[in-house]
Amino acid sequence: MNKRLMIGLSVVFCLAAAVLIYLGSRGPDATATTVMQEPSQAFLGVGPREITIRNVTKKPVHYKLRAYGSEGGGDERVLLPDEIDRYPAPQTVIISYLKHGVEVTYSLFPGKPYSFRYDSAGNTDIWVGAHGREDAVDLAPYVPTPSEVVAEMCRLGEVSKDSIVYDIGCGDGRIVIYAAKTYGARGVGIDIEPERIRESRANAKEAGVEKLVRFELADATRVDISEATVVTMYLLPESNELLRPKLEKELRPGVFVVTHNYMIPGWEEKEVTSAVVRDPEGKEHTVFLYRR
């Protein structure tokens, strides 16, 4: 009886050892290893496992969504103006829609915000957004302004030590920091992304101008800008148009508004001048100057 028990225990031990060896050969997390091969993995961890799509155009947008690697036409959806679609996305999502009358397909990544906007020709297209918040307008994605353009914006805005420069959508804070360091101007940078504000404050400290500038984590459409003597913006046309009533209401007559690449619709009579600047790669950037 004891001999049979010993044989039985030996068999169980061998089976358990075989299972442990098998699991060990797969690595500490076989499922995670498999997921690592998905192209979306680099984008995980920046937010919820979802994507957000906002419609900032003035018309409904029809499109299809499907999981990366899946077959079929996808889930047909309609997004009305000013609405946000939140779509569960544990992996890359494929979006299809009509662009210039032809169906196009792009990859969207988990944890990233996107927006349907108008392109320069007035056609609907999708762009990476700044955030997916329900309570705040997405004015533009973060795209750094070349240093040559920063310098020209400050020059056209006649920035001096007496200026108070407000940068709407300040990104890493480079415009107000440049104005403070070069001219001794005071400045306020406004951005809705916490990462950008942290970066701006660190950059200001490194530049030694933290006493001249401040950075506000806020929705720019709700911030009082009435003390500004110069306002700078690198936003999209529809965002410039959205902010126009705020500029007209809060800014004093004579205040300069300087925009990068995009004009302010409805302010044609307020435009003073414009200039074209080339960055180190030879790309042309247009700077527009307006007087309130």
C-alpha positions in Angstrom: 0.0 0.0 0.0 2.8 2.4 0.9 4.6 1.4 -2.3 1.5 2.3 -4.4 1.3 5.6 -2.5 4.9 6.4 -3.2 4.4 5.6 -6.9 1.3 7.9 -7.0 3.1 10.7 -5.3 6.0 10.4 -7.7 3.6 10.6 -10.7 1.9 13.7 -9.3 5.3 15.3 -8.6 6.5 14.6 -12.1 3.3 16.1 -13.6 3.6 19.2 -11.5 7.2 19.6 -12.4 6.3 19.3 -16.1 3.6 22.0 -15.8 6.1 24.3 -14.0 8.7 23.8 -16.7 6.1 24.5 -19.4 4.9 27.7 -17.8 8.5 28.8 -17.2 9.3 28.3 -20.8 6.6 30.8 -21.8 8.1 33.6 -19.7 6.6 35.6 -16.8 3.6 36.9 -18.7 2.9 35.1 -22.0 -0.2 37.2 -22.7 1.7 40.4 -22.2 4.4 39.2 -24.5 1.9 38.5 -27.2 0.3 42.0 -26.8 3.8 43.6 -27.0 3.8 42.6 -30.6 0.8 44.8 -31.4 1.7 48.2 -32.9 -0.6 50.0 -30.4 1.4 49.0 -27.4 3.7 52.0 -27.4 0.6 54.2 -26.9 -0.8 52.4 -23.9 -0.4 53.9 -20.5 -1.1 57.5 -21.6 -4.8 57.3 -20.6 -7.8 55.0 -20.5 -7.9 52.1 -23.0 -10.1 54.0 -25.3 -9.9 56.6 -28.1 -11.9 59.8 -28.3 -13.1 61.4 -31.5 -14.4 64.9 -31.4 -16.3 66.6 -34.3 -15.4 70.3 -34.5 -16.8 70.7 -38.0 -20.3 72.1 -38.6 -21.7 68.9 -40.2 -22.3 65.3 -39.1 -19.5 62.9 -40.0 -20.1 59.3 -41.0 -17.3 56.8 -40.4 -16.5 53.2 -39.6 -14.4 51.7 -36.7 -13.0 48.2 -36.3 -10.3 46.6 -34.2 -6.9 46.2 -35.7 -6.6 42.8 -37.5 -10.4 42.1 -37.6 -12.2 41.4 -40.8 -15.4 43.0 -42.1 -16.6 46.5 -42.8 -16.6 47.7 -39.2 -19.0 49.5 -36.9 -20.8 52.3 -38.7 -21.1 55.5 -36.7 -22.3 59.1 -37.0 -20.8 62.0 -35.0 -22.8 65.2 -34.8 -21.1 68.6 -34.5 -19.5 69.3 -31.1 -20.0 65.7 -29.9 -17.4 63.2 -28.7 -17.3 59.5 -29.5 -15.6 57.4 -26.8 -14.7 54.0 -28.2 -13.2 51.1 -26.2 -9.7 50.4 -27.6 -7.5 47.8 -25.9 -5.6 47.8 -29.2 -5.2 49.8 -32.4 -8.4 50.8 -34.1 -8.9 51.3 -37.8 -11.1 54.2 -39.0 -12.5 54.6 -42.5 -14.3 57.6 -43.8 -14.8 59.6 -47.0 -12.1 62.2 -47.8 -12.4 64.2 -51.0 -15.1 61.7 -52.0 -12.7 58.7 -51.6 -12.7 56.3 -48.7 -9.5 56.5 -46.7 -8.3 54.3 -43.8 -6.1 55.3 -40.8 -4.9 53.7 -37.6 -6.0 55.2 -34.3 -4.2 54.4 -31.1 -5.5 53.8 -27.5 -5.2 56.6 -25.1 -5.1 59.2 -27.9 -7.6 62.0 -28.6 -8.6 62.7 -32.2 -10.7 65.4 -33.9 -12.5 65.7 -37.2 -11.6 69.2 -38.5 -11.5 71.1 -41.7 -8.3 71.0 -43.7 -6.9 74.1 -45.5 -9.2 73.4 -48.5 -12.3 73.2 -46.3 -12.6 69.4 -46.4 -13.2 67.2 -43.4 -10.2 65.2 -42.2 -9.1 63.7 -38.9 -6.2 65.0 -36.8 -4.6 64.2 -33.5 -6.3 66.3 -30.8 -5.1 67.8 -27.6 -7.4 66.1 -25.1 -10.7 64.2 -24.9 -12.4 66.1 -22.2 -16.1 66.7 -22.3 -15.9 70.0 -20.4 -13.3 71.9 -22.6 -12.8 72.9 -26.2 -10.0 71.2 -28.1 -8.4 74.2 -29.7 -5.4 72.5 -31.4 -2.9 69.6 -31.0 0.5 70.4 -29.6 2.9 71.4 -32.4 6.0 73.3 -31.3 6.6 76.7 -33.0 10.1 77.0 -34.5 12.4 79.4 -32.7 12.7 81.6 -35.9 8.9 82.0 -35.9 8.8 82.7 -32.1 11.3 85.6 -32.7 9.3 87.0 -35.6 6.0 86.9 -33.6 7.6 88.9 -30.8 9.1 91.3 -33.2 5.8 92.0 -35.1 4.0 92.3 -31.8 6.5 95.0 -30.7 7.2 93.1 -27.5 9.2 95.2 -24.9 9.9 95.2 -21.2 6.6 96.9 -20.7 4.6 94.2 -22.6 2.4 91.5 -21.0 2.3 88.6 -23.4 -0.5 86.0 -23.3 0.1 82.8 -25.2 -3.0 80.8 -25.8 -2.1 77.2 -26.1 1.4 77.8 -24.8 2.8 74.2 -25.2 6.3 74.1 -23.7 6.1 77.9 -22.9 8.7 78.9 -25.5 7.0 82.2 -26.6 6.5 83.8 -23.2 9.9 82.5 -22.1 11.6 84.0 -25.2 9.7 87.3 -24.6 10.8 87.4 -21.0 14.4 86.4 -21.6 15.0 88.6 -24.7 12.9 91.7 -23.9 12.2 91.5 -20.1 8.5 91.2 -20.8 6.0 89.6 -18.4 4.1 86.7 -19.8 1.3 84.2 -19.1 1.0 80.9 -20.8 -2.3 79.0 -20.9 -2.6 75.3 -21.7 -5.1 72.5 -20.9 -2.5 69.7 -20.8 -0.8 69.2 -17.4 2.3 67.8 -19.1 2.7 71.0 -21.1 2.4 73.2 -18.0 4.9 71.1 -16.0 7.3 71.4 -19.0 6.7 75.2 -19.3 7.5 75.8 -15.6 10.6 73.7 -15.8 11.8 75.6 -18.9 11.1 79.0 -17.3 13.1 78.0 -14.3 16.0 76.8 -16.5 15.9 80.0 -18.5 15.9 82.1 -15.2 12.7 83.9 -16.0 10.3 82.2 -13.6 9.7 85.5 -11.8 8.5 87.2 -15.0 6.2 84.5 -16.3 3.4 82.2 -15.0 1.6 79.3 -16.6 -2.1 78.4 -16.0 -3.5 74.9 -16.4 -6.9 75.9 -17.8 -9.4 76.0 -20.7 -8.2 79.1 -22.6 -11.8 80.0 -23.5 -12.5 80.6 -19.8 -9.4 82.6 -18.8 -9.5 86.4 -18.4 -7.0 87.8 -20.8 -7.9 91.5 -20.4 -4.5 92.6 -19.0 -2.6 91.4 -22.1 -0.9 93.9 -24.4 0.1 91.2 -26.8 -1.7 87.9 -27.5 0.0 85.1 -29.4 -1.7 82.0 -30.9 -0.8 78.9 -32.9 -4.2 77.4 -33.3 -6.4 76.2 -36.2 -8.8 78.5 -38.2 -11.9 77.3 -36.5 -10.3 77.8 -33.1 -9.2 81.4 -34.0 -12.8 82.0 -35.1 -14.2 80.6 -31.9 -11.9 82.9 -29.8 -12.6 86.0 -31.9 -15.6 87.2 -29.7 -13.4 86.7 -26.6 -10.6 88.8 -28.1 -13.1 91.5 -29.1 -14.8 91.5 -25.7 -11.7 91.3 -23.3 -8.8 93.0 -25.1 -8.4 96.8 -25.0 -8.2 98.8 -28.3 -4.6 98.8 -29.7 -3.6 95.4 -28.3 -1.7 93.3 -30.8 -2.8 89.7 -31.7 -0.2 87.6 -33.5 -1.1 84.3 -35.1 1.1 81.6 -36.6 0.1 80.1 -40.0 -3.6 80.7 -39.6 -5.6 83.9 -39.9 -8.5 85.0 -37.7 -11.7 84.7 -39.8 -13.7 87.9 -39.7 -10.8 90.1 -38.7 -9.6 91.0 -42.2 -10.0 94.7 -41.5 -7.9 94.4 -38.4 -4.9 92.8 -40.1 -1.9 95.1 -39.9 0.7 93.0 -41.8 2.1 89.5 -42.3 5.6 88.0 -42.7 6.9 84.7 -44.1 9.6 82.9 -42.1 11.7 79.9 -43.1 12.6 77.3 -40.5 16.0 75.4 -40.6 14.4 72.8 -42.8 13.3 75.4 -45.3 9.6 75.2 -44.5 7.7 78.4 -44.8 5.7 79.8 -41.9 3.4 82.8 -42.1 2.9 85.2 -39.2 -0.1 87.4 -39.1 -0.3 90.6 -37.1 -3.7 92.1 -36.0 -4.5 95.2 -33.9 -7.6 95.0 -31.7 
